[in-house]
Each structure stands twice: as structure tokens, then as C-alpha cells.
Amino acid sequence: MLASIPSATLLGVDGHPVTVEVHVTVGLPGFTIVGLPDTACRESRDRVRAALTTSAIAWPNQKITINLAPSGLRKIGAGLDLAIAVGLVVAAGMVPTAAIEGMAFVGELGLDGTIRPVPGVLSLVDALHERAVVVAPGAYHEATLLSRCKVLAASRLSELFDALIGVQPWPAPPPAGDPVPVDPAPELADVRGQPVARFALEVAAAGNHHALFVGPPGAGKTMLARRLPGLLPPLDGDLALESTRVHSAAGVGRAESLVQRPPFRSPHHGASSVSLVGGGSNAIRPGEVSLAHGGVLFLDELGEFQPTVLDALRQPLEEGVIRVARAAVRVELPARFLLVAAMNPCPCGDSGPLGLCRCSPSAQARYRRRVSGPLLDRFDLRVEVCRPDVDQLLRGSPEESTQVVATRVARARERAAERGVRANADLRGRVLDAVAPLCDSAMSVLEAALRSGRLSARGVSRVRAVARTIADLRDADAIDAEHIALAMSLRSDPFAHRERVAC
């Protein structure tokens, strides 16, 4: 007898529908799975058999063939266990075909018959078109976020079997868990004696401009970066759904509600390229740049990352996606994030106008070369962070709070939304020409910078976008020469004077 059970598999962060075809016939007892299953999927043979046996459901002692269609799509993980088990009892005649009509099944089976959640349930349910889907209780609330189909949950295979044959009603939905406590965002008012760096942080949040802070240890670079998410507006709409899908596929956190707070990811400087941009040999999983989608990716000690790892960021910084290509599959992962980096001016960290650096000129040059020119050019803001003045640090007046600055940032973002973009960093081409026209004096400043090699063609458009953000923060409709000059000052080369000191 033949049974076809709808289910889905995860590839990257996207779900793909799979039809589990189960054929049970007379012959030498055996169990075969075809259709490009990976190792975890192929091992479902033993999990399903043990789950059925411990649930007091008879195992069909016949020849069993399972085809996972479409056969050319790689099937990854244990999410097809439940569909295989249901297909077996239907093909063996223990459950009528009409009982599963219009239903799909997603879940992993334990050896004791328990039904367990799998990563990426949100994307898996999104890929299905059936009227109802059965999931594990731990995945029920995540599956209901889409509101596209009826969601049913069963904790054990025996409960599911009784509900399908009508012996018992469907189990009641599991109650919502306690809300996950959210730590309060760090307070920006704690950063004292850094007016330029604070303003650069505000500009970065308002326009979604990538920022690089260069300065000695203890100057407050990391402290500044960790306060950036508190300045960003909450995620909404499609961005919140995309971020939730990424976190669900990666198995990060509890996806009982949409991700509303902009994520903050800070990988260690020893991270590999795959862990940063995503991928893998067997299962393609999202990396840190995708987990930061809609939020902030903070690279502390930028000069300690491997150059090849850093250069892998160049494409997603421009396009907002990661394209992972393998011999048999191509996956596109979302990666629209705000990059903030911090690094010391040299290996010892004491390079500066006072000339206290203990590094040789060759060591300084080698350290700076770890960050390539093309990557450095993609930072809209490059700010030198000096150690704060003692009087400002100990006796200075109170600084503006996160709430005050976040209000200005939200107002600037609203003005950008009126132009049809999420933030001013997305302004390109003719739209940028329309909203950020240059007066003669501003044109002269940019022309001089271009001719001297201080700016690239990309740098000109980025300076104009930053100037537009500065004007928005000041509630100005037009961009004047002061806005351009201020944007240019926030894009200075933080290593320029150190090269002179080394010489």
C-alpha cells in the first residue's frame, strides 16, 4: 500500500516542501530511504522503528521503501521523522487515508515516542500549503506566528495515533511560556568625555551607516558599540519576520514571538569565515552576519581577525545578502546589518600624537594591512577615539540619555522612510541626487578630496548620504557646506598621523 505525507525540510533559512512517499509491500523485510537524505535523515529508520515499538504501535514486518520527493533536493535533519512514522501507519492500513487529508507533519521522534521540535519550524510551516500542520508542543507557538494554517500539537506518537483514528480528541494547545526576560539596553549617558564619538554613534544609528572606532585600549570603543542597539527603533513588519526566521533556523533563543529588538552579535576575533558568513559542508546554516540581520554586528579587535574573514564581508555590506554556493545547492541568506568595528591604532595600542608607541614601523604597517582598503572604504564613519579628559570623565556634566538620543534617531528614520528607504545608507543613484544635491562650495570640497585620493567614487556617495543624515538629525531640509564638512570629518583616516609619526 502507498501513502503520501506532506512535510518540509530546511535549507539555509528557507523551508522547502517535501512529500514523504511510503510504500509497504509483501517481500523480504527491509527499510530503504531514497531521495538524497543526509546522515541524520537516513538514521530516522532506527528512530521511527523504536518510537513506534515503544508506543505500542505494530511495526509492519514487510518491505518498506520511502521516497523523499523531490528526489533532487537534499533532505537535511530529523524533521521528517514524524511524517515517515505517520506514512508507515497509513500505508500499513492502521490509519485511514481520510484521517490525514489536508494535514502535514513536522517533527523529530525520540526513541520513547516523544515528538520533539526541530530548528526552523517557522520557515518549514511557511513552506507548506496544507490546511493543518502537526508539530511538537515546543514548536506550537512558533508555528502559529504566521497564522496561515491550523496548527495542532501532540507530545507523543501514541497521542497522535489516537487522535488520528478518533479514539481521543486532539490534545489541547500547550500554554504560552513565561516571557523571556529582556535585559535593559546599556545607557548611553554612561559614556562621558567623548562628544565626537557619541555624535558619530548617533549618526550611525540614524542613517544605518557602518562605523569604525580606532583608539587606545580603555578609550570607550566597546562601550560605545554596545550602546548602539538601544538607539535603534524596534523591528517591525517583514524585517521582524525575517530576523525571527534566521534565529529559528539557527536554533537561537525561543521563537514564541517575533523578534522586535534589534539583535546584537559580537563574534570572537578567532571566528572562521564559515561561522561569520554562514555555510557548512553538510547543513548550510546562517552565520553571525545573518543572525545580526536587522541589527548590529560588532567586530571588536578588528585588526586581530583574519584578513580573508574580513574580506568576506564586502559583498553582504553592499548587497545585504549572503550567497552560499555548493556543488549541488545554492542558498541565499539575509544579511542586512549595521557593521560597527573597533580596533587599536597599533599592536601595542599606544600609538598616537604623543609618540608612545613601542611597535616598529613595519609592525604598524603589518597591523594596518590586516584591514584591506576596499573594506575600510565601506565604513561610512571612521572616527578616532582618544582617551577622555580627566575632568570630563570625573567632573563633567551629565550626558544625554539613550532615550533622548533614540528619539532624534527615530525622527531621522521617519524622514528617511518618507523617501522610500529604511535608512539614508540605502540611498543610491538618482534618489541620492534628488535628496542630497550639492551646492558649489560643497562640490569644491568633494572635488578636492577626490583629486587628492582621500575619497573614492563610493566615498563621495557615502559622504553625501551621511550629510543627509546629519541634516535630518538637525531637522534641516537642505544640505549645506557645513553638513558636508562634518560628514568628511567623520570619514577621516584614523591612521594618517600615525604614519607620519612612524616616519
N, C-alpha and C positions, 0 to 999 in steps of 0.2 A: 504494500500500500504506500501511497505517496502523500506527503504533507508539505505545504509551503508556508513558512512562518516569516513575517516581516521583522526586520531588526536593522541595526545600523552599526557601522564601525567608524572609528575616529582616525583622521589623517591630518596631522598638524593641529589646527583648531577647528576644522570643519568636519561635520558628520556626513557620511555617505550611506545611502540606503543599501541594505543587503537583504537578499531573500535566502533564507536557510531552507534548502530543499532536502527533506529526509525521505529516504527510500528504504523500506523494510520488506524483505522478501525471504522466501524459503531458500536455504542453502547453507553452506558451511558457515557457522557463526563467526562473525568478524565485524570490525568497526573501522571505516575508512572515511577520512575527511579530505576533500579536494576543494580547489578554488583559491589557491595561494594563501593558506593560513600561515601565520608566523608560529614560532615555537609555543608561545602562551596559548594561542588559539588552538593549536594541534593538541595540546595537553588537556583540552576540555573533555576529551574522550574519557579520561580517568576521573575527572571531577564530576561529570554528569552521571557516570555509572555509580559512583559512590553516593552521590546525592539522591538518586532515585532509590537505591537499595536501602539507605538509612531512613528514607521517608515512607517505607513500606509500599513502594510502587514497583510492580513487577518489571524486571528488565527483559526486553524481548530477546530471547536467545536465538536470534536469526542473523542473517546477513544484513548489515546496516551500512548504507552509503549516504554520506552527507555532502552536498554540494553547496558552496557558498557563492552565490551569484550576485554580481557579475564576476566571472572567473578571472578576469584580467586585473581586478583591483586587489591590492594587498590587504589582507584582513589582519588587524593588529589587536592584541589584548584579549581579555577574557570576557568582554561584554556580550559575546554571542552565546555564552553558556546557557542562559535561560531559554533563549529561542531554540537551541538544539534539544534541550530537555522537553520542552513543550511539543516540538515536532516529533520526537520519539513516541510520546504517549498518544499523539493524534494518529501517527502512521501505524501504530500498533493496535488501534481501534479502541483504546481505553477512554478517549475523549472524543466526542463527535466533532466533525469539522465545523459545524454551525456554531459551536460554542466559542470559537476563536475568530469568527468572521469579523473583519474590521478592527482587529487588535494587533498590536506589535509588542515585542518583548525585548527589554534591555536589562541585563544584569549578569553578575558573576555568581557562581554557585560555590558554596563551601561543601566540604565532604559530609557535613551533617545535615545538608539540605537547606541551609540558610541562604537567603538571597542578599547579595552584597552590592553596594553601589560601585560604579566604575567612574573613572575620570571622564570629563567632557559630556556629562549627561545632557546639559543644556544644548550643546551642538547636535548630539545624537537625536534628541527628540525633535529638534528643529528640522532634521533631515527626513523625518517620517511624515507620511501623509494619511495615516490611518486615523479612525475616529477616536481610538483609545490606545493608550500605551501603558504597559505594566512595568514598574520599576521597583527597586528596593526601597524600603521605608526611608533609608538615609538619603535617598536622592529624590524623594517625593516633592519637597518644597522647591528644589532647584528646577525640576521638570515643569512645575506649574508657573514658572516665571513667564513663559511665552504665551500662555492662555490660548493655545491653538487647538488643543485636543483634550479629551478627558484623560486624567491621569489616575491610575489605580496602583495600589501598593500591596505587596504581600511579603511577609517577613520570612516565610518558609515555603519550600516547594510543596509540602503537604497542604498548606492553606490554599495555595494557588490551585492545586488539583481539585480540592473540594469545592472551591468557588466555580471552577470551570464546569464541573459536572452537576452543579446545582445542589450539592449536599449542604453547603454552608453559604451564607451571604459573603459578599466581598468584605474583607477587613476594613475597619474604619481608618480614615487617613491618620497618619501619626500627628501628634500635636506639634506645634511650632516650638522649636528650642528657645532657650533663653538668648536674648540678643547678645551678640559678641561685643564685649566692652571695647570701646574705641578710645585709645589714648589721646589726650588733648594734644593739639599741634604745639610744637615749641614756640615760645613767644619771641617775636622779633624785637621787642623792647629790650631783651637781654643783650643784644648786640650794641655795644657802645663804642664811640670813638671811631666809627667807620662810615662817615657820611657818603663818600663816593661809592663804596661797596654796597651800602644799603640802597642807594638810588639805582645802581646797576641791577640789584636783585629785583627791585620794583619794576624796572623796565623789562627785565626778562620775564617776569610773571605776567605783565600786562600785554606784551606782544608775542609771548612764546618764543623769545629769542634765546638761542643757545649761548651759554656764558662760560668763560674760563677765568678762574681766580688764581693768580700767581702771587705767592708771598712766602715769607719765612714761617717756620713752624710756630704755632701759637698765635698767629695773627687773627684768626677767626674765620678761615675759609670754610672749614667743615661746618662750623656753627651757622654760618650764613646759608649754606646749601640746605641744611636740614630744616630751615625755616621757610623754604620756598613753597612746599606743598600747602602750607597754611594760608598762603596768599592767593592760591588758585581757586577759581569757582568750582562748585561741585560738578561732577559729571552728570550729563543728562542725555536722554534720547538714545540715538544709535551708539554714541561713544560709550555710554554706561553698559549697554548690552554687549558691545564688542569686548570691552575690558573684562566683563564677567565671563564671557566665553573663553577668553585666554586663560584666566585664573582657574576656571573649571577644568580645561584641558590639561593644565599643568598640575592639577591637584593641589592648588594653593588655597588655603582657607576654606571656609564654609560658604557655599554659594546659595544660601537660603533667601537672599535678596540681591538686587542689582548692586554692583559696586558704584557707590556715589562719591566716595572720597578719592581724589587723585592719588594713584599709587606712587610709592617712593621706593626705588630699588637702588641698592648700593653694593654691587658685586666687589669681591676682593680683587686686588690687582694681579693676583695669580690666576684669574679666570681664563679658561681656554676660549678659543674662537667659537666653538660649538655651544658652550654654555652661555655665551654672550648673545650670539645672533640666532641660536636655535639650530635644530637639525638632529643628527644622530644616524647611526648605520641601520638600525632595525626600526625603531619607532621614532618618527620625526616629532619632536616636542618643541614648544616655544621656549626661547631663551630669555635672558634678562631684558633685552630691548623690547620684546613683545609683552613681558609682564609689566613693563613701565608704560604701556600704551595708554595714552590719555593723562599721564602723569609725568614724573621726573625720574630720569636715570642719572644718578650721581656717581661719577668716577673719581674717587679720591686717590691721591698719589698717581696722577695721570702719567707721569714720567716713568713709573715702575711697570706699567702694562707693556706687554709685548707689542712691538710696532705692527706686526701682522694682525693682531687682535684689534687694535685701534683703527687700522685702515679698513677693516670690515664694516665699520660704522658709516663710512662715507656714503654708500648708496642709500641706506634707510634714512639718513639725515636729509637727503634730498627728496626721496620718493615716499617715505612713510610706510614702506612695506619691506619685508624680507622675502626674497625668492630663493627657496632651497630646492636645488635640482639634484636628483639622483638618477641612476640608470633607468629605473622603472617608474619613477614618480616625480612630480613637481608640485611643490606646496608653496602657497603664499601666506605669510604670517603678517598680521598687522603690527606696525612698529612706528606709530606716530607719537613721539615723546619729546620732552624738553630735556636736552642734554646740559648738565652742569658738571664741570670738572674743576678740580683743584690740584695744584702741584707746587712743589718748591721751586725756587729760582735756579737751584743747582743741587747736586747730590748732598752737600753738607747743609744746605738751607740758609746759609748766612750771606749769600751774595746780595749786594745792594750798594747804595751810594757811598756807604762808609768803607767799603772795600775790605770787609772782614772775612771774605770767602777763603776757605782753606783748599779749594779744589784747583787743580791745574787748568789752564785754558783748554787743553784737549779733553779733560773730563767734563767741563762745562759744555763744550760743543757736542760731545757724545751724548750727554744727557738731553740737550735740546733737540737733537736729531731723532730722538725716540718718538717725538710727535711730528708727523710729517707736515709739510707746508699745505697740501690740499686739505688735510683735516683741520689744521689751525685756521684756514681761511673760512671754514664753515662755522666758526664761532662768531656770532654777531657782536658779542661783547667780550672784550679781553681786558681785564681790569687787574691792576697791580694793587695788592692788599698789603699795606705796611703795618707794622705793629702800632697799636693805638697809643695816642699820647697818654701819659700817666694821669694828668689832671682830668682829661676827659673820661678816662676809664674809672677813676676813683671818685671824682667830684663833679662830673659832668651832669647836665640837666637830663631829666628823663627823656628817653627816645619815644618815637611814635610806636604805638602798639600794632600787633598783627591785624586787629580789626580795622583800625583806621586806614592802614595801607591797603588791605584787602578790598575796602570799599572803593578806593580810587582804581584799583586794578579791575574790579567788576565793571565800573563805569567805562573804562577804556575798552574792555572786551565787548561791551554792548555797542559801542561806536563801531568797532570792527565788524560786529555781526550785521550792522546796518549796511556795510559794504559787501556783504555776501561771503565773508570768510570768518573762520573761527577766531583767528588772531591775526595781527598785522604781519607776522612772519610768513603767512601764506600768500601775501600779496605778490603778484608776479605780472610782468609784461605791461599791457595796456592799462590794466586796473591800477597798477602802481603809478603809472604815469598820470592817471586821472586824479588819484587821491594824494599824490605827493609830488606835485610839479615843482620845478626848481627855478628860483629867481636868479638873476645874473650873478649876484655875489656868491650864492651857494654853488652855482655852476663853476665859478672860478676856483673855489676851494676844492671841489671834487676833481676838476681838471688837473690841478697841480698835484694832487695825490696820485692820480693815475699816471701822469708823466714821470713822477719820481719813483714809481713802483711800489708805493705804500698800499695801494688798493688794486685789486683785480676787478674784472668786469662783474663778477659775482659780488665783490665787496661793495661796489657802487650801489647796486640794488639793495644790498643788506643795510647799508648806511641810510639810504632813503627810507626803508621800512622802519628802522629804529627811530629816525627822526619823526616819522609819522606817529609812532607810539609815544614819544616824548611830548609831542604836541597834544595827543589825546589825553595824556595824564595832566596836562595843564589846561585842558578844556579850550584849546586853540583850534580853530577851523583851518587856518593856513599854516604852512611850514615856512619859517623864516631862516635866515642865515645862522641865527643862534642855535636853533634846533639841529641843523646840520653839523655845526661845530661841536656841539655837545655829543652828538652821535659819533663823530670822528674821534673825540677824546676817549670815548668808551670802547673804541676799537684800536687802541694804540698797541704797539708791540711791547709787551712787558719785558722783553729780553734786550731791548735796544741799548740801554745804558750799561748793562752788564757786559755786552760785547766791547764797549769802549773801555770798561774797567779791566777786562781780560787783556786787551791790547796794551 
